[in-house]
């Protein structure tokens, strides 16, 4: 008789992915404030395909 072995489940994949993305921007960031010059590069690093993005404006 053989047992079905499954890979372990990770319940914090979203939290780990968020931490990885934030760490990738820490080299450019100055604390919690992001410089305005490389904002395009920062956003391209933080936002991945399939992410939901909400834009708000002050009309």
N, CA, C and O of each residue as an XYZ file, in Angstrom:
236
protein
N       0.842     -1.172      0.000
C       0.000      0.000      0.000
C       0.892      1.243      0.000
O       1.844      1.332      0.776
N       0.579      2.193     -0.871
C       1.353      3.434     -0.931
C       0.531      4.575     -0.343
O      -0.693      4.607     -0.473
N       1.208      5.490      0.292
C       0.554      6.660      0.866
C       0.728      7.849     -0.068
O       1.794      8.050     -0.651
N      -0.318      8.620     -0.199
C      -0.219      9.849     -0.990
C       0.420     10.925     -0.124
O      -0.136     11.319      0.901
N       1.571     11.391     -0.534
C       2.239     12.451      0.205
C       2.064     13.748     -0.550
O       2.367     13.847     -1.739
N       1.571     14.735      0.165
C       1.349     16.037     -0.442
C       2.403     17.001      0.075
O       2.937     16.845      1.173
N       2.680     17.988     -0.738
C       3.601     19.034     -0.301
C       2.950     19.809      0.841
O       1.726     19.932      0.886
N       3.751     20.328      1.758
C       3.166     21.084      2.869
C       2.465     22.338      2.378
O       2.911     22.973      1.422
N       1.372     22.693      3.028
C       0.627     23.885      2.650
C       1.177     25.091      3.404
O       1.492     25.014      4.592
N       1.282     26.184      2.698
C       1.722     27.432      3.300
C       0.524     28.370      3.334
O      -0.057     28.686      2.296
N       0.165     28.806      4.513
C      -1.034     29.617      4.688
C      -0.745     31.107      4.683
O      -1.669     31.909      4.828
N       0.487     31.493      4.523
C       0.831     32.912      4.557
C       1.550     33.356      3.283
O       2.461     34.181      3.341
N       1.149     32.818      2.147
C       1.830     33.141      0.898
C       1.641     34.610      0.510
O       2.573     35.229     -0.003
N       0.468     35.173      0.742
C       0.252     36.584      0.407
C       1.119     37.490      1.278
O       1.697     38.464      0.796
N       1.201     37.156      2.560
C       2.019     37.958      3.479
C       3.491     37.877      3.086
O       4.194     38.888      3.107
N       3.959     36.690      2.730
C       5.350     36.529      2.320
C       5.640     37.279      1.024
O       6.697     37.894      0.888
N       4.720     37.233      0.084
C       4.908     37.938     -1.188
C       4.926     39.444     -0.970
O       5.733     40.145     -1.582
N       4.050     39.955     -0.107
C       4.034     41.391      0.203
C       5.350     41.819      0.839
O       5.902     42.860      0.482
N       5.850     41.033      1.766
C       7.122     41.353      2.423
C       8.269     41.339      1.420
O       9.163     42.183      1.483
N       8.245     40.374      0.487
C       9.298     40.305     -0.531
C       9.284     41.535     -1.428
O      10.340     42.077     -1.755
N       8.091     41.979     -1.828
C       7.986     43.152     -2.696
C       8.449     44.409     -1.979
O       9.155     45.232     -2.561
N       8.057     44.563     -0.725
C       8.458     45.751      0.033
C       9.969     45.765      0.248
O      10.593     46.822      0.150
N      10.560     44.624      0.537
C      12.008     44.550      0.713
C      12.751     44.900     -0.572
O      13.848     45.456     -0.519
N      12.162     44.579     -1.729
C      12.829     44.877     -2.994
C      12.870     46.374     -3.278
O      13.677     46.821     -4.093
N      12.020     47.151     -2.624
C      11.975     48.599     -2.838
C      12.744     49.350     -1.743
O      13.018     50.541     -1.890
N      13.089     48.675     -0.663
C      13.757     49.339      0.460
C      15.080     49.983      0.068
O      15.490     50.953      0.705
N      15.759     49.481     -0.954
C      17.027     50.071     -1.383
C      16.817     51.475     -1.937
O      17.700     52.326     -1.826
N      15.656     51.722     -2.532
C      15.363     53.023     -3.129
C      14.664     53.939     -2.131
O      14.831     55.158     -2.178
N      13.888     53.355     -1.236
C      13.079     54.139     -0.298
C      13.951     54.767      0.780
O      15.013     54.255      1.135
N      13.466     55.891      1.285
C      14.124     56.574      2.396
C      13.180     56.473      3.583
O      12.451     57.415      3.895
N      13.202     55.324      4.240
C      12.238     55.064      5.308
C      10.898     54.726      4.686
O      10.804     53.858      3.818
N       9.858     55.419      5.138
C       8.527     55.192      4.574
C       8.223     56.121      3.417
O       7.177     55.991      2.780
N       9.126     57.066      3.131
C       8.922     58.052      2.066
C       9.632     57.584      0.808
O      10.813     57.238      0.841
N       8.910     57.575     -0.292
C       9.490     57.186     -1.572
C       9.864     58.429     -2.369
O       9.087     59.383     -2.419
N      11.035     58.436     -2.990
C      11.403     59.573     -3.830
C      10.538     59.610     -5.084
O      10.071     58.571     -5.551
N      10.326     60.793     -5.625
C       9.428     60.926     -6.776
C      10.104     60.628     -8.110
O       9.417     60.310     -9.081
N      11.408     60.718     -8.185
C      12.088     60.485     -9.470
C      11.887     59.068     -9.998
O      11.454     58.914    -11.141
N      12.181     58.022     -9.219
C      12.032     56.668     -9.770
C      10.681     56.034     -9.452
O      10.599     54.819     -9.274
N       9.616     56.842     -9.378
C       8.321     56.292     -8.971
C       7.801     55.255     -9.968
O       7.130     54.305     -9.565
N       8.092     55.415    -11.237
C       7.655     54.446    -12.245
C       8.322     53.094    -12.011
O       7.666     52.054    -12.077
N       9.606     53.109    -11.741
C      10.337     51.866    -11.488
C       9.827     51.217    -10.205
O       9.688     49.996    -10.142
N       9.549     52.016     -9.191
C       9.044     51.489     -7.924
C       7.694     50.818     -8.125
O       7.470     49.715     -7.625
N       6.797     51.467     -8.849
C       5.474     50.897     -9.081
C       5.558     49.624     -9.919
O       4.822     48.670     -9.668
N       6.440     49.601    -10.902
C       6.608     48.398    -11.709
C       7.162     47.245    -10.877
O       6.884     46.082    -11.168
N       7.936     47.556     -9.854
C       8.471     46.532     -8.963
C       7.395     46.019     -8.017
O       7.314     44.818     -7.759
N       6.574     46.919     -7.503
C       5.574     46.548     -6.507
C       4.349     45.864     -7.092
O       3.793     44.957     -6.473
N       3.921     46.289     -8.280
C       2.689     45.770     -8.869
C       3.030     44.625     -9.821
O       3.837     44.783    -10.737
N       2.413     43.491     -9.593
C       2.644     42.315    -10.435
C       1.407     42.034    -11.282
O       0.327     42.557    -11.009
N       1.569     41.228    -12.284
C       0.464     40.845    -13.144
C      -0.609     40.137    -12.316
O      -0.310     39.226    -11.544
N      -1.853     40.565    -12.484
C      -2.958     39.961    -11.753
C      -3.328     40.707    -10.482
O      -4.329     40.373     -9.848
N      -2.546     41.708    -10.092
C      -2.870     42.498     -8.907
C      -4.037     43.423     -9.194
O      -4.241     43.861    -10.326
N      -4.798     43.713     -8.150
C      -5.882     44.687     -8.260
C      -5.346     46.036     -7.811
O      -4.726     46.145     -6.753
N      -5.584     47.054     -8.609
C      -5.085     48.388     -8.306
C      -6.267     49.342     -8.270
O      -7.104     49.339     -9.172
N      -6.333     50.160     -7.223
C      -7.396     51.149     -7.075
C      -6.751     52.522     -7.160
O      -5.815     52.831     -6.423
N      -7.261     53.335     -8.063
C      -6.766     54.708     -8.192
C      -7.816     55.666     -7.660
O      -8.991     55.578     -8.015
N      -7.385     56.571     -6.813
C      -8.298     57.571     -6.273
C      -7.770     58.940     -6.629
O      -6.562     59.143     -6.752
N      -8.665     59.858     -6.790
C      -8.258     61.214     -7.100
C      -9.126     62.220     -6.369
O     -10.199     61.890     -5.865
N      -8.658     63.418     -6.322
C      -9.400     64.493     -5.688
C      -9.932     65.390     -6.797
O      -9.214     66.236     -7.328
N     -11.190     65.193     -7.134
C     -11.755     65.963     -8.239
C     -12.308     67.250     -7.738
O     -12.831     68.044     -8.520
